[in-house]
Amino acid sequence: MTLTQFLDFVGRWILTKCEYRVLGIIIAFILLGFCFWRRLRYKLWPTHEDYYQLAVGLIGTIGGLSAAIVFLFTRPPAVDLLPGTTILLLGLGMPIIIIGNAYSRLKALFFPPQAPKPPDKL
């Protein structure tokens, strides 16, 4: 078995096992773990902004991994193995998340809250 065949097998196996129920359970465990980690480590519960950042990060990670598995592991790309919700996430959610994150970062680079100071001349 070549590496390409092995990656194709692994990619198709992952795609058949990771349906929305499994992903929902994983997300719930990550959410609970995040809550208790923050409480135990920092003695504070996470804020609404923290939950929002966690949700955006998880959705981006799931979408990015799904796209990588479909297009990099499987030959030909196994788009037919993706559930409808994952296709919706990749087609609609990922561009919104990527553009939303990129826009805020680019805005911060071009228009920082505090203007950077030039270095002092020696």
Secondary structure, 3 states (H helix, E strand, C coil): CCHHHHHHHHHHHHHHHCCHHHHHHHHHHHHHHHHHHHHHHHCCCCCHHHHHHHHHHHHHHHHHHHHHHHHHHCCCCCHHHCCHHHHHHHHHHHHHHHHHHHHHHHHHHHCCCCCCCCCCCC
